[in-house]
Amino acid sequence: MRQLELLLKDQYYAHFVSRCALYNGLNEHGADNFDVCSPTRWLISEIYIAECKLAQQYFNECRNLIEIDMICCDHTFRSAAKVGYHHPITNRFVKQYSGLFICMNGKGQIIQWSLTKSVGFIDTRSHFIAIKDRLQLPLKLAIIDNCCHLSKMLKNVFGEQLEVKLDLFHAVRRFTTTLKKSNPSRNQLILDFKLVFRSRADIGHSRLQSTPSASTIEMNLDAFISRWENVEINGCRALQRNSLVALQNLRTHIKLGCLSSIPAYAGTNHNERLHRHINAHGIMGFTTNAISPQLANSALSRCFHRYNVKRERAANSYLAPVSTFSVPRCRKNGECQGICGGMHAVLCFYVLIIWVTTVLLYMVKSSHLSN
């Protein structure tokens, strides 16, 4: 926002100097007399919010066209912590949301999202119902970070055919967060633990096959524990007590089948990359300052639409992007509406001019040749 303010002020200043040089001279009205104020942040924000509201229907229509083969759901908390308002009396910041809920399909495209006040199912149930209404075939796979707690609730929405799995990223993270950074074996432990959820033939850098059966994963886990349980380097045990507790907790999910038969492309790794992008750059560039819920929703709507465009192009498809300050509309009944209709009319007008000019030049050239 600050960069936008400076850009507008520089433009006003350049215009001020050029007008002074043209009419009055810089000697009488120099740079010291420049007193044109740039638009306030409130005005710029209101313009941005109004423009995004015009494009909101287009964003929703494009998102509704995305194919849903599975769902991967997750929350991020850092960006949502900046959304709120300042109390008019105490001027203290009041946070309105606790997390940002994002639901993706197998390609990593965002099919549903919202700012939520909690991570409970009651705040996200309406989004799951909206996803169900868009389904053409029964949903068979859902990957979340709290599988056993939400399994029954999700099956009540999508049906008993739904398989609810624990995301591998969060499963690995439950163990890696117990390892201290000062542990000399930490990096090797992480690399070896990721292999626990692979079949014997899947030994590449990245997982290319579905996760094996529960018995195979449990056998791999036993081999991992027996290898590292008694390892001690420089007086530091490789597996501390809290690490062993985390492994036993994961064993419960392994026996229940929460980590078996997960496709190679499935997981919330797309969500985590998107989380890192949002947390690193902030919402619309706000990394430290608080922003209003209206501005946050507008900025996230445009950000997520552009993200879906990139994901769709990566899948050798096409989804019309939205420029920074334009509002495209969809075709209805063969006619283009809104700004798209105006652009279409201008394009047709220019084509007509080129055609008429070409015909006239041809006629003139023919008349000269006949003479």
N, C-alpha and C positions, 0 to 999 in steps of 0.2 A: 504493500500500500504506500509506503514511503517513497519507493522508487517511482510509482505512478504520479504521486504529488510533485516530485522533482521534475519529472518529464513534462508535465503540464505547465509548471512554472517556467521552465526553460523555453518552452514554446511561446508563452506569453511574453517573456523577456525579449526573445529574438524578434517577435512582431513589434514590440514597443520600440526597440532600437531602430528597426527598419523604417517605421513611420516617422520617428524623430529625424532621421537622416534625410528623409524625402521631403518633409514639409518645414520643420522648424530648425533643424540642425542639431547636432549633438552638443554644441557649446551651451545652448540654453537649457536643454533637457538631457542631461547625462544619465548614467546608470544610477546615480544616487537618488534621482527622482522617481525611480521605478517603484511604485507602490501597489501594483496589481496583485491581489492575493489569489492564491490557487484555491480550487474547490476544497471544501473540508472533507475529512475522511467519511463523515456521515453521509454527505451527498454522493460521494463516489460509491460507497457501499450500497446506498439505496438504488442507484442506477444499475449496479451489478445485480442486485437481488431482483429488480424488476425485469431485467433482460433475461435472467435465468428462469423466471416464472413463465415467460412467454415460450421458452423452449422446453419446459417441463413435460408437456404432453408428448413432444417428440422423443424425449429421453425415455419416457415410459413405454411408448410404442416400440422403440428399438429394443428395449430390454425384454418386452413380452415376446419378441420374435426369437429369442435365444432358446436353443434346444436344451432340454433338461434331461440328462441321462442318469445323473446322480447328484447328490448335494454334499458339499463340504462346508461346514459352518464353524465360525470362530469369532472371538471377541478381541478387540484391542482397546487399551485403556488410556494410553498417554495422550493421544490427540483429543479424546473426548473430555479430558480434564481441563482443557482450555475453553470449553464452550460454556457460556453463562452470561451473567450481567453484573454490573456494579450497583450495589444498593444505593438508592437515591439519598438516604439519610446518613448512613455510616460510611458510604463509599467503599465498602468491603466487597470483594468479589464473591459471588454466589454461584457455585457450580450446579448446573442443572442436570447433567448426564454423567453416568459413571463409565460407560463403555460404548464402543461402536461395533454393532453386529453386522457381519458380512457373510453372505451365503453365496457360494460359487458352484458351477457345474464342473464336469470332468475336464473341460478345456481351460478352466481357470477364469471363466467369464462371470461377472457379478450378476446374479439373477435377483437378489433381494438384499437390502441393507437398511439400517436405521440407527439413529442414536438412541440408546436405551438407558433407563435409570437403574437397571440391575441386570444381572446375568441370568435371572430366573426365566423359566419357560413361559411364565405369564406375559412377559414383555415381548416375546418372540413368537408366540403361538399364532398371532394373526398373520405373520409373514409366512409361516409354514402352510397355513390354510390357503393363502394367496398362491403359493407355489402349487399346491394340490389342484386348484382350480385350473391351472394352466397345463396340467399334465394330459398327454394323449394316451400314454400307457402307464400302468402302475409303477411307481417308484420302487426300485429293488435295493438300493444301497445308499446309506447315509454315513458320513464320516464326521465325527465330532470329537471334542476333547473331554467329554463327560458321558461316555457311552452307557454305562449301567444305570446312571441316574435318570437319563432322558429316554432310554430305550422304550419303555412302556408308553410314555407320552407321545413319542413320535409315531409309534405303531397305531395309537388311537386316531391319529390324523391321517396317516398314509396307508394303513392296513397292516395285517399280520405278515404279509409277504416281505416287508421291509427288513433288511439286515442292517443293524446299527453296529458300526465298528469304531474302535478307538484309533484316533489318528496316530500314525507312526511317529510323526514329528514330536507330538506331545508325549508319546510313550518313551521315546529316547530322552527327551528333555527331563522327564521325571527322575531319570537316573543321573544324567550329566550335571544337573543342578546340585547334586550332593557331593560332587567332586570339587575339591578346593583347587584354585588356580596354582597354588604352590606345590601341588602334587606332581612329582616328576613323571609319573606314568599316566597323567591325565589324557594327553592326546592319543596315546596308543590304546588306552581303555575305551575311549569314544569310538575309535575306528573298529576295534574288535566287537564292541557291543552292537554296532549297526549290522554286523554280519549275522547276529543271532536271528534276525527276522528274514533271512534269505534261505533259499533252497540250495542244495549242494552244487547245482550247475550254474547258479547265478553268482558269479564271483567278480564281475566287472566293477568299475569305479562307481557306476550308478546302478540302481536296482532296475532290472529289465523284465523280471517275471513277478507273478503274484506271490504273496507271502505263502509259505508252506502250511501244512496242517498244524494243529495245536500240539500234537505229540512231537513233531519235528522241532518246532520252536522251543518246546520245553526241554528237549534233549540238547539243543544248542545252548540254552541258558545254563543247564547243568555243567556243560563243558566249559563255558565261559567262567563260571564261578570257581570250578575246580582249578582252572588255570591261574586265576588271579587272587584267590582267597588268601594264600599264604605268601604272596610276593611282598617283599619289603625292600625299599630303596632308600638309603641314607637315613635309616631310622623311621621312615614314613611308610605305613602300610598302604598298599594300592587300593584296597577296598576297606573303607571305614565301616563302622557299625550302621550309620545312617544309610550308606550306600547298599548294604546288604538288606536292610529293611525295605528300601525302595524296590530292589529286585524281587523280593518275596511278594510285595504288593502287586507287581506286574505279573507275577506267576498266576495270580488269581484271574486276571484278565485273559491270560494265555489259555488257561484251562477252560474258560467259558467261550473260547473261540472269538474273542473281540479283536484279535490281531491276525487271524487266519484269512486266507483268500482275499486279500486286499490287492486290487490291480496295481500295476507299476505306476500308472499315471495318476492314481488317486491319492489324495491327501491335501492337507492344508498348507503345503509348501508355497502354493501361489498366494494364499492369504498372508503368509508371513512375509513374503517379498513386498506385497502391497502395504502391509503394516509398517515395514521398515521405510518404505518410500514416504508414507504419510507422516510418520514420526520424525523422519530426518528433515523434511522440507516444511512440515507443518501444514495446516489447512490454509491454502491460499497464501503461503509464505509466513503465516503467524507461527513462530516457533516459541515465543515467550509471552506475547500479549494475549489477552482473552478476547474472544469474538462472540458475537451474538448467535443464537441458534438459527436465525433466519439466514445470516451470512454463511454459517457453517453448512447448512443444508444445501444452499445454492452452490457453494464451491465444491462440495463433495459430489453433487449431482453431475456437474460438468466434468470433474476429475474422473469419476467412475465411468462416465460415458466414453471418454477418451481412452480409458484403460480397456474397455470392451472392444473399442475399434481396433486397438493394437493387437489384442488377442485374436480377434476375428481375422485380421489380415495375416497373422502368423499361421492361421489354419487354412490359408489360401482361399479365404472368402472375402467379402466386402460388406462393410457397414458404413453408411455415409457419415463422415465426421462433421463436427460442428466447429465453425470458426470462432475466433475469440469474441467477436461482437456481431454475430449474425444469428438469425432465427429461422432456420429452414423448417418447412412444413412438409407433411406427407401428401401424396396424391390421393384424391378421393373422387370417384366417379369419372376418372379420366381427366380431371381438371386440376391444375396446380393452384394451391391456395397460398395466401400470405405473401411473404417475401419471395418464396420460390416462384410464385406466379408472376411477380414483377420482373424477376430475373429472366424468366422464360420469355416474357413479352419483349424485353429489351433485346434478348438474343435473336428472336424472330425478326425484330425490326432491323437489326444490323445485317442479318442474312438477306432480307428483302432489298436493302440498299445496295449490297454487293451484287446481287443478281441483276437489279435494274441498271447499275453502272456498267456491268459486263455486257448487257444487251445493247446499251447505247454506244459503247465503244465499238462493238462489233458492227453496228449499223453505220457508224461514221466511217469506219475502215472500209466497209463494203462500198459506200458511196464514193470514196476517193478512188478506189480501184476501178469502179465503173466509169468515172470521168477520165 
